[in-house]
Amino acid sequence: MYTPLKQARIRRGQTLADVAQAVETDDSTISRIENRKQSASPELAEKLARHFGNAVTEIEIIYPERFMQSEKA
């Protein structure tokens, strides 16, 4: 199951490094957030939502388990 953040990144065809550079963090942080090993700070969640043009919301980034969909979605 992919998190909403990972789904948004894949839909855009971006790499972890692309997203990390755009929001001024490192790709390992984005990876940990996507894999639910780390929670995004509210500030980072806002940057990510803006980067994706609100295709994914701050709430979806902070609480991904509430919005999980299968990998085939």
C-alpha positions as CSV (number, residue, x, y, z in Angstrom):
1,M,0.0,0.0,0.0
2,Y,1.3,3.4,-0.9
3,T,1.0,6.5,1.1
4,P,-0.8,9.5,-0.5
5,L,2.6,11.2,-0.7
6,K,4.2,8.4,-2.6
7,Q,1.2,8.1,-4.9
8,A,1.5,11.8,-5.7
9,R,5.2,11.5,-6.4
10,I,4.7,8.5,-8.7
11,R,1.9,10.2,-10.6
12,R,4.2,13.1,-11.2
13,G,7.1,10.9,-12.3
14,Q,9.4,12.4,-9.8
15,T,12.2,10.8,-7.9
16,L,12.8,11.1,-4.1
17,A,15.7,13.4,-5.0
18,D,13.5,15.7,-7.1
19,V,11.0,16.1,-4.3
20,A,13.6,16.5,-1.6
21,Q,15.4,19.3,-3.6
22,A,12.1,21.1,-4.2
23,V,11.2,21.2,-0.5
24,E,14.8,21.7,0.7
25,T,15.3,18.4,2.6
26,D,17.1,15.2,1.8
27,D,15.8,12.2,-0.1
28,S,16.2,9.9,2.9
29,T,13.7,12.1,4.8
30,I,11.2,11.8,2.0
31,S,11.7,8.1,1.8
32,R,11.1,7.7,5.6
33,I,7.9,9.7,5.4
34,E,6.7,7.7,2.4
35,N,7.4,4.5,4.3
36,R,5.8,5.7,7.5
37,K,9.0,5.4,9.5
38,Q,9.0,9.2,10.2
39,S,6.2,11.7,10.5
40,A,6.5,15.0,8.5
41,S,6.6,18.2,10.5
42,P,3.7,20.5,9.8
43,E,6.1,22.8,8.0
44,L,7.4,20.1,5.8
45,A,3.9,18.8,5.1
46,E,2.9,22.2,4.0
47,K,5.9,22.5,1.7
48,L,5.1,19.1,0.2
49,A,1.5,19.9,-0.3
50,R,2.4,23.1,-2.1
51,H,5.0,21.3,-4.2
52,F,2.4,18.9,-5.4
53,G,-0.1,21.7,-6.1
54,N,-2.3,20.3,-3.3
55,A,-2.9,17.0,-5.1
56,V,-2.0,15.6,-1.7
57,T,-3.0,17.5,1.5
58,E,-1.0,18.3,4.6
59,I,-3.4,16.0,6.6
60,E,-2.8,13.1,4.1
61,I,0.9,13.6,4.6
62,I,0.8,13.8,8.4
63,Y,-1.7,11.0,8.9
64,P,-1.2,8.7,5.8
65,E,-2.7,5.7,7.5
66,R,-6.1,7.3,7.2
67,F,-5.8,7.5,3.5
68,M,-3.9,4.4,2.4
69,Q,-4.8,2.8,-0.9
70,S,-3.5,-0.4,-2.5
71,E,-0.5,-0.2,-4.8
72,K,-2.7,-0.9,-7.8
73,A,-4.9,2.2,-7.2
